[in-house]
Amino acid sequence: MIERANRLRVPAIYEWREQVVDGGLMSYGSSLRATSRRVADVVGRIFRGAAPGDIPIEQPTTFRLVVNAGTAARPASSCPSPCCCVPTR
């Protein structure tokens, strides 16, 4: 999906930072690592005997915008310049 979006020069926003590391233009979402930890915690509670219906639904509280400066700088990229002007990593 990432390769196709890049080949067609379609600006695509992904959920996970890892997709940007793999060549995607940008992502906006929570941390995959933090989400995996929360899922493991819920599964652990169920294995210890908690009823799934008694476990509250949790929402992420931290979101990050990650822009791949290399992908954004490609010729004919459709990334708007204001979002690409201050890379942090």
C-alpha distances in whole Angstrom, upper triangle without the diagonal:
4,6,5,6,9,10,11,12,11,12,10,11,10,13,14,15,14,10,12,14,11,10,9,12,13,14,17,18,20,20,19,22,24,22,23,26,27,26,28,31,30,30,33,35,35,36,39,40,38,38,34,35,37,35,34,30,29,27,25,27,26,22,21,19,18,17,16,19,18,15,17,20,18,20,19,17,17,17,21,23,25,22,22,26,26,24,25,24
4,5,5,6,9,10,10,10,10,8,10,9,12,12,13,11,8,9,11,8,7,6,8,11,12,15,17,19,19,18,21,23,22,22,26,27,26,28,31,31,31,34,36,36,37,39,41,39,39,35,37,38,35,34,31,29,26,25,27,24,21,19,17,15,14,12,15,14,11,13,16,15,17,17,14,15,15,18,21,22,19,19,22,23,21,22,20
4,6,5,6,9,10,10,12,11,13,13,16,16,16,14,11,11,13,9,8,8,11,13,15,19,20,23,22,21,24,27,25,26,29,30,29,31,34,34,34,37,39,39,40,43,44,43,42,39,40,42,39,38,34,33,30,28,30,28,25,22,20,18,16,14,16,14,11,14,16,14,16,15,14,15,16,20,22,24,21,20,24,25,22,24,22
4,5,5,6,8,8,11,10,13,13,17,17,18,17,13,14,16,13,11,10,12,15,16,19,21,24,24,23,26,28,27,27,31,32,31,33,36,35,35,38,40,40,41,44,45,44,43,39,40,42,40,38,35,33,31,29,31,29,26,24,22,20,18,16,18,16,13,15,17,15,16,15,14,14,16,20,22,24,22,21,25,26,24,26,25
4,6,5,6,5,7,7,10,11,15,16,16,16,12,12,15,12,10,8,9,12,14,17,19,22,23,22,25,27,26,27,30,31,30,32,35,35,35,38,40,39,41,44,45,43,42,38,40,41,38,37,33,32,29,27,29,27,23,21,19,17,15,14,16,15,11,12,15,13,14,13,11,11,12,16,19,21,18,18,22,23,22,24,23
4,5,5,6,8,8,11,13,16,17,16,16,12,11,13,11,8,7,8,11,14,18,20,23,23,23,26,28,27,28,31,32,31,34,36,36,37,39,41,41,43,45,47,45,45,41,42,44,41,39,35,34,31,29,30,27,24,21,19,16,14,12,13,12,8,10,12,10,11,11,9,10,11,15,17,20,18,16,20,21,20,22,21
4,5,8,10,11,15,16,20,20,20,19,16,15,17,14,11,11,12,15,18,21,24,27,27,26,29,31,30,31,34,35,34,36,39,39,39,42,44,44,45,48,49,48,47,43,45,46,43,42,38,37,34,32,34,31,28,25,22,20,17,15,16,14,11,13,14,11,12,11,10,12,14,18,20,23,21,19,23,25,23,25,24
4,5,9,11,14,16,20,21,21,21,17,17,19,17,14,12,12,16,18,21,24,27,28,27,30,32,31,32,35,36,35,37,40,40,40,43,45,45,46,49,50,48,47,43,44,46,43,42,38,37,34,32,33,31,28,25,22,21,18,17,18,16,13,14,15,12,12,10,10,10,13,16,19,22,20,20,23,25,24,27,26
4,6,9,12,15,19,20,19,20,16,15,17,16,12,11,10,13,16,19,22,25,26,26,29,31,30,31,34,35,35,37,39,39,40,43,44,44,46,49,50,48,47,43,44,46,43,41,37,36,32,30,32,29,25,23,20,18,15,14,15,13,10,10,12,10,10,7,6,7,9,13,15,18,17,16,19,22,21,23,23
4,6,10,12,16,18,18,19,15,14,17,16,13,10,9,12,14,16,19,23,24,24,27,29,28,29,32,33,32,35,37,37,38,41,42,42,44,46,47,45,44,41,41,43,40,38,34,33,29,28,29,27,23,21,18,17,15,14,16,15,11,11,14,12,13,10,8,7,9,12,15,18,16,16,19,22,21,23,23
4,7,10,14,15,16,17,13,12,15,15,12,9,7,8,11,13,16,20,21,22,25,26,25,27,30,30,30,33,35,35,36,39,40,40,42,44,45,43,43,39,39,41,38,36,32,30,27,25,26,23,20,18,14,14,11,12,13,14,10,9,12,12,13,11,8,6,6,10,13,14,12,13,16,18,18,20,20
4,6,10,12,13,14,11,10,14,13,11,7,6,7,8,11,13,17,18,18,22,23,22,24,27,27,27,29,31,31,32,35,36,36,38,41,42,40,39,35,36,37,34,32,29,27,24,22,23,21,17,16,13,12,11,11,14,14,11,11,15,14,16,14,11,10,9,12,15,16,14,14,18,19,18,20,20
4,7,9,10,12,9,9,13,13,11,8,7,5,5,7,10,13,15,15,19,20,19,21,24,24,24,26,28,28,29,32,33,34,36,38,39,37,36,32,33,34,31,29,25,23,20,18,19,17,13,12,10,9,9,11,14,15,12,12,16,16,18,17,14,12,11,13,15,16,12,14,17,18,17,18,18
4,6,8,9,7,7,11,11,11,7,8,6,4,6,8,11,12,12,16,17,15,17,20,20,20,23,25,25,26,29,30,30,32,34,35,34,33,29,30,32,28,27,23,21,18,16,18,16,12,11,10,9,10,11,15,16,13,14,18,18,21,20,16,15,14,16,19,19,15,16,19,19,18,18,18
4,7,9,8,9,12,13,13,10,11,9,5,6,5,8,9,9,13,13,12,14,17,17,17,19,21,21,22,25,26,27,29,31,32,30,30,26,27,28,25,23,19,17,14,13,15,13,10,10,10,10,12,13,17,18,17,17,21,22,24,24,20,19,17,19,21,21,17,18,21,21,19,19,18
4,5,6,7,9,10,12,10,11,9,6,7,6,7,7,6,10,11,10,12,15,16,16,18,20,21,22,24,26,26,28,30,31,30,30,26,28,29,25,24,20,18,16,13,15,13,10,9,10,9,11,12,16,17,16,17,20,21,24,24,21,20,18,20,22,21,18,18,21,20,17,17,16
4,5,5,6,9,10,9,10,8,6,8,8,9,7,8,10,12,12,14,16,17,18,20,22,23,24,26,28,29,30,32,34,32,33,29,31,31,28,26,23,20,18,15,16,13,11,8,8,6,9,9,13,14,14,15,18,19,23,23,19,19,17,19,20,20,16,16,18,17,14,13,12
4,5,5,6,9,9,11,10,9,11,11,11,9,8,10,13,13,14,16,18,18,20,22,23,24,26,28,29,29,32,34,32,33,30,32,32,29,28,25,22,20,17,19,16,14,12,12,10,11,11,14,15,14,16,19,19,23,24,20,21,19,21,22,23,19,18,21,20,17,16,13
4,5,5,7,6,9,8,7,11,11,13,12,11,13,16,15,16,19,20,20,22,24,25,25,28,30,30,31,34,35,34,34,31,33,34,30,29,26,23,21,19,20,18,15,13,12,10,10,10,13,13,12,14,17,17,21,21,17,18,16,19,21,21,18,17,20,20,17,17,15
4,5,5,4,6,6,6,10,12,13,13,12,15,17,17,18,21,22,23,24,27,28,28,30,32,33,34,36,38,37,37,34,35,36,32,31,28,25,22,20,21,18,15,12,10,7,7,6,10,10,9,11,14,14,18,18,15,16,14,16,17,18,15,14,17,16,13,14,12
4,5,7,9,9,10,13,14,15,13,13,15,17,18,18,21,23,23,24,27,28,29,30,33,34,34,36,38,37,38,35,36,37,34,32,29,27,24,21,22,19,17,14,13,9,9,7,10,10,10,13,15,15,19,20,17,18,16,19,20,20,17,15,18,17,14,14,11
4,6,9,11,11,15,16,17,16,14,16,19,19,19,22,24,24,25,28,29,29,31,33,34,35,37,39,38,38,35,37,38,34,33,30,28,26,23,25,22,19,17,15,12,12,9,12,11,10,13,15,15,19,20,17,18,17,20,21,22,19,18,21,20,17,17,15
4,7,9,11,15,16,18,18,17,19,22,22,22,25,27,27,28,31,32,32,34,36,37,38,40,42,41,41,37,39,40,37,35,32,30,27,25,26,23,20,17,15,12,10,7,10,8,7,10,12,11,15,16,13,15,14,17,18,20,17,15,18,18,15,17,14
4,6,8,12,14,16,16,16,19,21,20,21,24,25,25,27,30,30,31,33,35,36,37,39,41,39,39,36,37,38,35,33,30,27,25,22,23,21,17,15,12,10,8,7,10,10,7,9,12,12,15,15,12,13,12,15,16,18,15,14,17,18,15,16,15
4,7,11,14,17,17,17,20,22,22,23,26,27,27,29,31,32,33,35,37,38,39,41,43,41,41,37,38,39,36,34,31,28,25,22,23,20,17,14,11,8,6,5,8,8,6,6,10,10,13,13,9,10,8,11,13,14,11,10,14,15,13,15,14
4,7,10,13,14,15,18,19,19,21,23,24,24,27,29,29,30,33,34,35,37,39,40,38,38,34,35,36,33,31,27,25,22,19,19,17,13,10,7,5,4,6,9,11,9,9,12,14,16,16,12,12,9,12,13,13,10,10,13,14,12,13,13
4,6,9,11,12,15,16,15,17,20,20,21,23,25,26,27,29,31,31,33,35,36,34,34,31,32,32,29,27,24,21,18,15,16,13,10,8,6,5,7,9,12,14,12,12,16,17,20,20,16,15,13,14,16,16,12,13,16,15,14,14,14
4,7,10,11,14,14,14,17,19,19,20,22,24,24,26,28,29,30,32,34,35,32,32,29,30,30,27,24,21,18,15,12,13,10,7,5,5,6,9,12,15,17,16,15,19,20,23,22,19,17,15,16,17,16,12,14,17,16,15,15,15
4,7,9,12,11,10,13,15,15,16,19,20,20,22,24,25,26,28,30,31,29,29,25,26,27,23,21,18,15,11,9,10,8,5,6,7,9,12,15,18,20,19,19,22,24,27,26,22,21,18,19,21,20,16,17,20,19,17,17,17
4,6,9,8,7,11,12,12,13,16,17,17,19,21,22,24,26,27,28,26,26,23,24,24,21,19,16,12,10,6,8,6,5,6,9,11,14,17,20,22,21,21,25,26,29,29,25,24,22,23,24,22,19,20,22,21,19,17,17
4,5,5,6,9,10,11,12,14,15,17,18,20,21,23,24,26,28,26,27,24,25,25,21,20,17,14,12,9,10,8,7,8,11,11,15,16,19,21,21,22,25,26,30,30,26,26,23,24,25,24,20,21,23,21,19,17,16
4,6,5,6,9,10,10,12,14,15,16,18,20,21,22,24,26,25,25,22,24,24,21,20,17,14,13,11,13,11,11,11,13,13,16,17,21,22,21,23,26,27,30,30,27,26,24,26,27,26,22,23,25,24,21,19,18
4,5,5,6,9,10,11,12,15,15,16,19,20,21,23,25,24,25,22,24,24,20,20,18,15,14,12,14,12,13,13,16,15,18,19,23,24,24,25,28,29,33,33,30,29,27,29,29,29,25,25,27,25,22,20,18
4,5,5,6,9,10,11,13,14,15,17,19,20,21,23,22,23,20,22,22,18,17,15,12,11,9,10,10,11,12,16,16,20,21,24,26,26,27,30,31,35,35,31,31,28,29,30,29,25,26,28,25,23,21,20
4,5,5,6,9,10,11,12,14,16,17,18,20,22,20,21,18,19,19,16,15,12,10,9,8,11,11,11,13,16,17,20,22,25,27,26,27,30,32,35,35,31,30,28,29,31,29,26,27,29,27,25,23,22
4,5,5,6,9,10,11,12,14,15,16,18,20,19,20,17,20,20,16,16,14,12,13,11,14,14,15,16,19,19,22,23,27,28,27,29,32,33,36,36,33,32,30,32,33,32,28,29,31,29,27,25,23
4,5,5,6,9,10,10,12,14,15,16,19,18,19,17,20,19,15,15,14,12,13,12,14,14,16,17,20,21,24,25,29,30,30,31,34,35,39,39,35,35,32,34,35,34,30,31,33,30,28,25,24
4,5,5,6,9,10,11,13,14,15,17,15,16,14,16,16,12,12,11,8,10,9,12,13,15,17,21,22,25,27,30,32,31,32,35,37,40,40,36,35,33,34,35,34,30,31,34,31,29,27,26
4,5,5,6,9,10,11,12,14,16,14,15,12,15,15,12,12,11,10,11,12,15,16,17,19,22,23,26,28,31,32,31,33,36,37,40,40,36,36,33,35,37,35,32,33,35,33,31,29,28
4,5,5,6,9,10,10,12,14,14,15,13,16,16,13,14,14,13,15,15,17,18,20,22,25,25,28,29,33,34,33,35,38,39,42,42,39,38,36,38,39,38,34,35,37,35,33,30,29
4,5,5,6,9,10,11,13,12,14,12,15,14,11,12,12,11,14,14,17,18,20,22,26,26,30,31,35,36,36,37,40,41,44,44,41,40,38,39,40,39,35,36,38,36,34,31,30
4,5,5,6,9,10,11,9,10,8,11,11,8,9,10,10,13,14,17,19,21,23,26,28,31,32,36,37,37,38,41,42,45,45,41,40,38,40,41,40,36,37,40,37,35,33,32
4,5,5,6,9,10,9,11,9,13,13,10,13,13,13,16,17,20,22,23,26,28,29,32,33,37,38,37,39,42,43,46,46,42,41,39,41,43,42,38,39,41,39,37,35,34
4,5,5,6,9,9,11,11,14,14,11,14,15,15,18,19,21,23,25,27,30,31,34,35,39,40,39,41,44,45,48,48,44,44,42,43,45,43,40,41,43,41,38,36,35
4,5,5,7,6,8,8,12,10,8,11,13,14,17,19,21,23,25,28,31,32,36,37,41,42,41,42,46,47,50,50,46,45,43,45,46,44,41,42,44,42,40,37,37
4,5,5,5,6,6,10,10,9,12,13,15,18,20,23,25,27,30,33,34,37,38,42,43,42,43,47,47,51,50,47,46,44,45,47,46,42,43,46,44,42,39,38
4,5,7,9,10,14,13,12,16,17,18,21,23,26,27,29,32,35,35,38,39,43,44,43,45,48,49,52,52,48,47,46,47,49,48,44,45,47,45,43,41,39
4,6,9,11,14,13,12,16,18,19,22,24,26,28,30,33,36,37,40,41,45,46,45,47,50,51,54,54,50,50,48,49,51,49,46,47,49,47,44,42,41
4,6,9,12,11,11,15,17,19,23,25,27,29,32,34,37,39,42,43,47,48,47,48,52,53,56,55,52,51,49,50,52,50,47,48,51,48,46,44,43
4,6,8,7,7,11,14,16,20,22,24,27,29,32,35,36,40,42,45,47,46,47,50,51,54,53,50,49,47,48,50,48,45,46,48,46,44,42,41
4,5,5,7,11,13,16,19,22,24,27,29,32,35,37,40,42,45,47,46,47,50,51,54,53,49,48,46,48,49,48,45,46,49,47,45,43,42
4,5,5,9,10,13,16,19,22,25,26,29,32,34,37,39,42,44,42,43,47,47,50,49,46,44,43,44,46,45,41,43,45,44,42,40,40
4,6,8,9,13,16,19,22,25,27,30,33,35,38,40,43,45,43,44,48,49,51,50,47,45,43,44,46,45,42,43,46,44,43,41,41
4,6,9,12,16,19,21,24,26,30,33,35,38,40,44,46,44,45,48,50,52,51,48,46,44,45,47,45,42,44,46,44,43,41,41
4,7,9,13,16,18,21,23,26,29,31,35,37,40,42,41,41,45,46,49,48,45,43,41,42,44,42,39,40,43,41,39,37,37
4,6,10,13,15,18,20,24,27,29,33,35,38,40,39,39,43,44,47,46,42,41,39,39,41,39,36,38,40,38,37,35,35
4,7,10,13,16,18,21,24,26,29,32,35,37,36,36,40,41,44,42,39,37,35,36,38,36,33,35,37,35,34,32,33
4,7,9,12,14,18,21,23,26,29,32,34,33,33,37,38,41,40,37,35,33,33,35,33,30,32,34,32,31,29,29
4,6,9,11,14,17,20,23,26,29,31,30,30,34,35,38,37,33,31,29,30,31,29,26,28,30,29,28,26,27
4,6,7,11,14,17,20,23,26,28,27,27,31,32,35,35,31,29,27,27,29,27,23,25,27,25,24,22,23
4,7,10,14,16,20,23,26,28,28,27,31,33,36,35,31,30,27,27,28,25,22,24,26,24,23,21,22
4,7,10,13,17,20,22,25,25,24,27,29,32,32,28,27,24,24,25,22,19,21,23,20,19,17,18
4,7,10,13,16,19,22,21,21,24,26,29,28,25,23,20,21,21,19,16,18,20,18,17,15,16
4,6,10,13,15,18,18,17,20,23,26,25,22,21,17,18,18,17,13,14,16,14,13,12,13
4,7,10,12,15,15,14,17,19,22,22,18,17,14,14,15,13,10,11,13,12,11,11,12
4,7,9,12,12,11,14,17,20,20,16,16,13,14,14,14,10,10,12,11,9,9,9
4,6,9,8,8,11,13,16,16,13,13,10,11,11,11,8,7,10,10,8,9,9
4,5,5,6,9,10,14,15,12,13,10,13,13,14,11,8,11,11,8,10,9
4,6,5,6,9,12,14,11,12,10,12,11,12,10,7,9,9,7,10,9
4,5,5,7,10,13,10,13,11,14,13,15,13,10,12,13,10,13,11
4,5,6,9,10,8,10,9,12,12,15,13,10,13,14,12,15,14
4,6,8,9,6,8,6,9,9,11,9,7,10,12,11,14,14
4,6,9,7,9,8,10,9,12,12,8,10,12,11,15,14
4,6,5,9,9,12,12,15,15,12,14,16,15,18,17
4,5,9,10,13,13,16,16,14,16,18,18,21,21
4,6,9,11,12,16,16,14,16,19,19,23,23
4,6,8,10,13,13,11,14,17,16,20,20
4,6,9,12,11,11,14,17,17,20,21
4,6,9,8,7,11,13,13,17,17
4,6,6,7,9,12,14,17,18
4,6,5,6,10,12,15,17
4,6,6,8,11,14,16
4,6,7,9,12,14
4,6,7,10,12
4,6,10,12
4,6,9
4,6
4
